[in-house]
């Protein structure tokens, strides 16, 4: 019987594929508030900081879109 992957494992597999195909050093999936959900290849990076920066960029993009 085939083993079902958890949602976390599926996300991490997708992130590994993205980083490999894009030749990125790592990737993080975070909530809109910057809370890291999944990450690959970023053991030497402050993932909380990356999540916070991503949330800030998302917020900035949303506000800019509303202004346009």
C-alpha positions in Angstrom: 0.0 0.0 0.0 1.3 3.5 -0.9 2.3 5.7 1.9 0.4 9.0 2.1 2.5 12.0 2.6 1.6 14.6 5.1 0.7 18.1 4.0 4.1 19.3 5.5 6.0 16.6 3.5 4.2 17.6 0.3 5.0 21.3 0.7 8.6 20.5 1.5 8.9 18.3 -1.6 7.5 21.1 -3.7 10.0 23.5 -2.2 12.9 21.1 -2.9 11.8 20.9 -6.5 11.5 24.7 -6.8 15.0 25.3 -5.2 16.6 22.6 -7.4 15.0 23.9 -10.7 15.6 27.5 -9.8 19.0 26.9 -8.4 18.0 28.7 -5.2 19.8 28.2 -1.9 16.6 27.6 0.0 12.9 28.5 0.3 10.5 29.3 3.0 6.7 29.2 3.1 5.2 31.5 5.6 1.8 32.8 6.7 0.7 36.3 5.9 1.9 37.3 9.4 5.4 35.9 8.7 5.1 32.6 10.7 7.3 30.0 8.9 5.3 26.9 7.8 7.8 25.0 5.9 11.4 25.5 4.8 14.2 23.7 2.9 17.9 24.4 2.5 17.9 27.4 4.9 19.5 25.9 8.1 22.0 28.9 8.3 19.4 31.6 7.8 17.1 33.3 10.4 13.8 31.9 9.1 11.8 34.1 11.4 13.4 37.2 9.8 12.8 35.8 6.3 9.1 35.2 7.2 8.8 38.7 8.6 10.4 40.3 5.6 8.2 38.3 3.2 5.1 39.3 5.2 6.2 43.0 5.0 6.7 42.7 1.2 3.3 41.1 0.8 1.7 43.9 2.8 3.5 46.5 0.8 2.5 44.9 -2.5 -1.1 44.7 -1.3 -1.2 48.4 -0.4 0.5 49.4 -3.6 -2.0 47.4 -5.6 -4.9 49.2 -3.8 -3.3 52.6 -4.6 -3.2 51.7 -8.4 
